[in-house]
Structure formats: C-alpha cells, structure tokens
Amino acid sequence: MAIDAETERLETRKAKRDLLFAVLAAIAVAGLGWYGFGKLSDSVKRAGLQSKTQTETAETKARSGPIQVAPRAQTPEDPEAVTASPVVPVTPALRGRYILPPADILLDLARDSIAENDIVTGARLALAALPDNPGEAPSAIAGAAYRVLYDAYLNQREISVFRGHNRFVRLAAFNAEGTMAVTASSDKSARLWDVATGKELAVLKGHDAEVWSAAFSPDGRRVMTVSFDKSARLWDVETGETVSVLKGHDAEVNAAAFSPDGGRMLTASYDNTARVWDTTTGDTIAVLKGHKNLIRSAAFSADGSRVVTASRDKTARIWDSKTGAELLSLRGHERAVRVAAFSPDGKRVATASADGTARLWDAKSGETVAVLSGHDRYVTAAYFSPDGSRVITAAWGDNAARLWDAATGRQVAVMSGHEGEVNSAAFSLDSRFVVTAGGDRTARLWDAATGEPLGILAGHDNAVYTAAFSPDGTRILTASADGTARLWKAHESLAVIRLVENRKNVVGAAFDNESKRLVTETGSGLTEQWDVKTGNKLGNRDVDTPEGRAGTLAALVPGDGLAQLRERESGRILATLPGARDGVRIAAVSADDRYAATVSGDGSIRIIKVFPTFAELVAHLKSTLPRELTRYQRKELTHIANTVP
C-alpha cells in the first residue's frame, strides 16, 4: 500500500514548526553565508509552502546523496585497480557543461556504486571514464574499466524506468497477466505502462488532487484510481477514458480494491467509512459505517463475501460486503491500526498497528490468536503469504521486516538491512520470496522460508514506497518519491539467460563447436543438450561432442567456488561469473567467446552471455542501461573535479 497520508500530514505540520525556527536561525546566521538559507529552503519545501517549480527543483537535488571520492585502490590483491600514478588525460564520454573528475576517480566512484548495488550508476560512471572510442583509452584505464563494466553487466537487475510523473509515485502495480503496470502519483494523475518495453501507454487525467492508489480489475480491462479529491474513478484500459466517477465520500479516498470476481469495487476514506460499488453501473452497493476515525486500509476476503477495514480508532472491523452490516470489531491494539488483511482461506485476519505490534485474529469469533511482538514502533505492513503459511510484517521503528509462522504466531526470522524505515512488504505469488520497500531508497529481496537476504535493488533517488512481484515472480515493480517507478529482474542478473535446476550429478560441461548448444555429462555417462539462447533442453539425439576448440576467453574455477572469466593469452581476470551460493564446480566458454556456463554445487546450470571484445561490452551497456546519471549527480561530479588536486 502507499505510504500513509495522515503520517505525511503530521510530518508537514512538524516541518512548518521547523520552518519558524529555520526563519529565526536564517536571520541569526545570515552573515555566515548559505547555510542558513539552505536550512530555510529545506524547511519551506518540506512544509509545502514553496512554489511548484521551486519544490520540484529542491526535490531533484534531494534525491541523490553526494558522491564521495573513494580512496584509490593500490593493493596487491587487486592488481587491476587504477593507482594514483599519472595517466594520460581521457576525454570523457559524458559531455555537456559539467566538468568531470579524472578517469581514475570516476572508476573509483563506479566501484563504490556497484558495491552499494547501484549498478546502473556504477556503469554510467565507468563509461564516463572512457573516450567515445574505447580503443583510444590508456591501457591502465581500459583494463580497470573492463572489470568494472563486467561487474555492472553481470549484476544489473534494473530493466526500465517508468518516467513521466513530476511528483511522488505513491504506488505501482501489475495487472493479472504481468504485461501492464499502473502508477498513482501526487501529480494528480495515474499512468499505464507496457511492461515489456517500458513505454507509457496512457495518462489517466481527471482527478483534482493527488492520486493515492490504483488497482486493475481481475480481467485487466479496467483500472480504478482513488484520490484526495474525495472521489474514485474507473477507467477503460484500452482507451484511457473515464468509465465512471464514483462520488459519495466526504473526505479523501485512500484505498482501492476490486472483488475477486471483478463485479464490485471497494474504497476507504478519511470520512470514517468504506464503500462497496457496482463495477458496471458505478452505483453504491453498501456504505460501511461504524469506525470512529479515518480508515487507513480496506480489503476483500478471497471469496468476496466480507470486507476488513483498519482504522485510526484502534480497531479493525469485518463487514458483510453485500449488505454493509458490521460482523465483528477486532479490539486490542492500543494505537491506530494501519493495515488489516484476510488469510487466503478467510479464517484469520492480520493487523498492523502504530502500537508496535501486529496481531492475528480468528475471523469468525473475533478473538486474538497471537500478538506478534518484536518491532519497537509503528508496524506498516502485515500480510499473509499466498499459501497461508507465513505472515510478513514491516516497521518504521527498527527498520526491519519480520517473518512469522501463521499458525502459531512464532517469529521465524528478522530481516534487517534497510538503513531507514520499511514502508511496505509483499510476497511473491508462489510464497517463496519477499520484497520490502524502504526509506533508504532501496527495495530488498528475501527468502520467505528463512529470511535470508537475496539481493538489493538500488537506483531510486528517494524513498521507495511500494514494491510488488509480477504474477510469474520474475519481475519486481517499485514506486518512489523520486517520481519514477522502476522494473527489476527479481532473481538473476540480466546477463543470465536461463537457470536449470536439479542436475547435481553433472561432471562436465562444454559448448558445441558452433556455440549453439551446451552439452552436459553426468557421472553415469548420460549427456544432455541445452539451447544457449533459450536455455531449453534439447533432445539427446545426434549429440555433438565438443572438439575442444578455444577462443580468446577462458573460464576457470580456481578452487574457491568462484568461476573467473579470463583473457586466455594474458590471464587477466575480466569478471566473476555467477553461480549458486554453495559455489561453482564447473565453468566453460564457447569457442566464439559469446557464451559462458557454470555448474554449481546445488546442480543448477547457468548460461551467461559474454562479449569477445571490450568494445562490444561497452557498446552493449551504452545501448541497454535504463537511465542516465541525474543532474544532481553530474553537479557533484563537477564539484569533485574542481576540488581534485
């Protein structure tokens, strides 16, 4: 769900108080220069008192932290690192009125970005260290850039950036097929996107205030948006036109959902009510009245017969979705209830509260089944896994998410790693993975059985509000205060074209002479063939046994479980090839130097696209990286360039 509106209002009021102090401070320290003015401007922006143009400029500057210069690597363990020795000046690829630091500084910054999982920024910085013609780069620069760019290429997960909104993107969601996405923004619009291409399909304009949430109908033909203009709207996905305007709430509307059969819609409002609407006519079916304060979330049960709501009045309530009759009031939380959700079988409800706890409830009796204690304040999410076995919670206080056994309420794991508040958490549809969205500008991927961290999705320039899996689990969609939504590959890097499991008895792997097939051999002598472009298993007839032809690249496994891609003649390490956590046992490269393969200890086989030359790797990254360096990052580079001795 989107970040809470009431919390944002409280923050705005706090910012206005800060503004008063900042005004006094600015006057007091005016003679000291820009510091006082900077504090004043920041408070004005956060208080919402700046003009639109000024606010957007300030937000742009705030999205990225300053780029720091890392110490130049100069150790025997990293012989390819660029040292502090003088190098021939390089004309950078990044042009314009910005002044760039020397190439070795750019490469140091690139390594830092990649180490922080901001892969695209790292690649862009490394490319900026090269001339337009990579072949003209000094050998020391080219050698170091080779390794950095391969690291970026083999670890890149960011696929595309949905760019078009000019204010916060509150939510981003897939349709049921995973082919389309919808984004809801503070700029008063929602937008539809093609997931395959990243292109904008339609701008849904009509609301008079920020759009807080959006949802696709189950058949994907309609989208519902809700807004702080006190209305909801239903849109035709194909045409982008308004189908109906849902009016009836007396205050801001902040939650949107369709019934499982698509015949009804659900909204929740700050007017203390929720409403059920007819999708075809747009008429109100039921008004859910009973809460004594604003409603923060609302959701249907899996069979559509009931609705559960969460309110600032410290309760969650269960309602009959057809009549609007209140069935149960779930009481026990000591502060506002932020989220309430049914289990997949409808027998339980999970709630998250500002009192620092989540609770499991019996959805028939209303009794508390378990109190999920561990977070120290404000739990922002509480949801069941699709298979019903787990509950995920997230919080602002301890900057963590937690996994719980849904049957007993026992804590399974603490998922720590975010360096700021955790705004949301979601399971993949197969219940195997969790993704969290944080105020530290990242989303993070976790194992839903153990809580083990599996990856960091870094690249947003401001807080990430929501993150969601595609229906097939291969993609993740994030929404951020930086005004963008971003699409990521969920599990493997973009370079890995296929993952084949359960071949633990593989003892050998090699590509055929035409580099079209990977041939694997088991300990019993059985051979199997795999198409290198698709990863699909091929028939075992006419096995083409490789003859040992070699290209300019080689793949080695030194014994530490890490596979290395090397130049055959010089022995220079170009990249570490991906494998499973238990290490790589076998590695191979095709004769045309365009594919590599690894076989890991768990039996998984990965086929990786590689490049015969440095120039081809550079050209590929230039054409496929989904974004440029931000204007603020370029200004920071100029600052660094002007301060480098």
Buried (B, 14 or more C-beta within 10 A) or exposed (E): BBBBBBBBEEEEEEBBEBBEEBBEBBEEBEEEEEEBBEBBBBBBBBBBBBEEEEBBBBBBBBBBEEBEEBEBBEEEEBEBBBBEEEBEEBEBBBEEEBEBBBBBBBBBBBBBBBEEBBBBBBBBBBBBBBBEEBEEBBEBBBBBBBBBBBBBBBBBBBBBBBBBBEBBBBBBBBBEEBEBBBBBBBBBBBBBBBBEEBEBBBEBEBBEBBBBBBBBBBEBBBBBBBBBBBBBBBBBBEEBEBBBEBEBBEBBBBBBBBBBEBBBBBBBBBBBBBBBBBBEEBEBBBEBEBBEBBBBBBBBBBEBBBBBBBBBBBBBBBBBBBEBEBBBEBBBBEBBBBBBBBBBEBBBBBBBBBBBBBBBBBBEEBEBBBEBBBBEBBBBBBBBBBBBBBBBBBBBBBBBBBBBBBBEBEBBBBBBBBEBBBBBBBBBBBBBBBBBBBBBBBBBBBBBBEBEEBBBBBBBBBBBBBBBBBBEBBBBBBBBBBBBBBBBBBBBBBBBBBBBEEBBEBEBBBBBBEBBBBBBBBEEEEEBBBBBEEBEEBEEEEBBEBEEBEBBBBBBBEEEBBBBBBEBEEEBBBBBBBBBEEBBBBBBBBBBBBBBBBBBBBBBBBBBBBBBEBEBBBEBBBEEBBBEBBBBBBBBBBBBBEEEE
